[in-house]
Amino acid sequence: MEGSGTLLILDQNESGLRIFRSFDWNDGLFDVTWSENNEHVLVTCSGDGSLQLWDTAKAAGPLQVYKEHTQEVYSVDWSQTRGEQLVVSGSWDQTIKLWDPTVGKSLCTFTGHESVIYSTIWSPHIPGCFASASGDQTLRIWDVKATGVRIVVPAHQAEILSCDWCKYNENLLVTGAVDCSLRGWDLRNVRQPVFELLGHTYAIRRVKFSPFHASVLASCSYDFTVRFWNFSKPDPLLEIVEHHTEFTCGLDLSLQSPTQVADCAWDETIKIYDPVCLTVPA
């Protein structure tokens, strides 16, 4: 169906991957995030400006639909810090909204970005703190309690499509942009990036820090590749994986396995694999 989206829940076992559940939505789904307190619950966001709350234990449609954004919702993330159950969403309408999934409407709206918002990511360390990346070429750090922006970083001279927090340093973030570069930022001094990683030949679509290695991260790009980096090394590029025939647009590193990675592309395939650089001792 033209313009529709599908949420696939995949189950991995010894014999490979199987589809555990499949849910349809009437518009494209752009991002997904798991609940941090219920393994069956997740939230997606879509091109019609809505967020959907799903329960994989139930075969029907979404439990809740939250429709407040006026344009595509491109990013959704569930807070990871203890005691919080909050979701943040970023939209092409240039706003960020904060949600408690048990409440039927948003708790507040954050404004300030001057272009579409591509990425909204909670800090894994600081309660009530999240980052956003935008087409306005800035990385912004927000505080839920202050309902305003804390730090504005003019991080690239190009649209920023992705950002992520280091799992081992609460002050360190990385951005990936249309200028093909990755830049690391220390929030204590944002005048200059603390590292820059070059090599991609088209826009960087997603970047993720490793949950297991303090200085390792992965990025995927419209150049069809996934690249693995160790920004603490003089020669930071660890490995290039090119196993898609179209734009690579999704990427994540397993929280359970130190070596496992999942990615997906416009070639309609999902790959789960163990890159060589993560299987050999550092």
C-alpha positions, 0 to 999 in steps of 0.5 A: 500500500502506498504511504503506509507503514509497518512495525515488525517485531523480530525474534532472534533465535538459533535458527535465525530471525522470525517475525514475531508480530506485525502491525500496520499504520496508515502512514510511514513510520520513521522511528521506534523506541522501546519502553524502559519498564515494559518489554512488550510496549513500544512507541513509534512515530509517523508521517501523519504527525502522530505517535503510536503506543503498541503492546506486542502482547496484543495482536490489535492496533495501537493502545494509544495514538497521540496526534499533536505535531502538525508535520512528520514526526521523525524521532522518538525516544524513551527516557532511560534514567531511573524513575522517569517514564517520559518520551520525547518526540521531534518533528518537521514542524520545528517543535519537540514534545514531551510525553508521559505515555500514561497521559493522553496529551503532551506535557509540554512543547519545546521551541527554538529550532529554526528548521526540521528536527531530525533527532531527539535523544535522552541523556543516559546519565542526566534525568530530564535532559535530552539532545536534539539535532536539526536542519538548522545546523545546531545541536541543542541540549534541553532541560525538562525542568527549565522547559527551555534550551540549555546549550546551543551548539553550531555543530556543522555548516550543514543539516545535522541528521543524527546525534547520540550520547556517549554511554560512559561520559555524560558530557560527550555527544556525537553529531552526524551531518549532511557534510559527511562528517562526525563530530564529538562535542564536550558540553563543558566547552563547545567552541571546538569539536573534541574529535572529527571523523571523516570518510563517509562520502554522502550524508550521515543518516544515523550515529550510535555510541557503543554500550560496551566500549567507551570510545567506539561508535558506529555510523551509517550513511547514504553512501551505503556503508556502515562504519565503525570508529574508535575516536581515541585512536590516531587512525580512528576508522576500524571497519567499513561494512558495505552490505546494502544496495541502497541508502543505509538509514537505520543502525543500532548496537545490541545492549545484550551482545558486545559484538552484535549490530543491526542495520537497515536500508532502503533496499528493504532489508534488515541485517544483524551481524557481528563486525570483525572489529567488535569481535577481536579484542581491542 
